[in-house]
């Protein structure tokens, strides 16, 4: 049963990586290497939803700052990739 669950998680992670790479400049492999954990991928998706929302910039900033602990690691990984 654990193998089935793990396999399902891997397929889901691959699908998420594919979707993320489709809307970013990152390849599937870059997404997988930066965010190997599905929890991190979900946080990245949440962060991307905030950034892509129709909210004004101040609202987006407030949402991100309000979730600093949740997004901190994700933001550091992204910045390290681009800096």
Buried (B, 14 or more C-beta within 10 A) or exposed (E): EEEEEEEEEEEEBEEBBEBBBEEEEBEBEBBBEBBEEBEBBBBBBBBBEBEEEEEEEEEBEEBBEEBEEEBEBBBEBBEEEEE
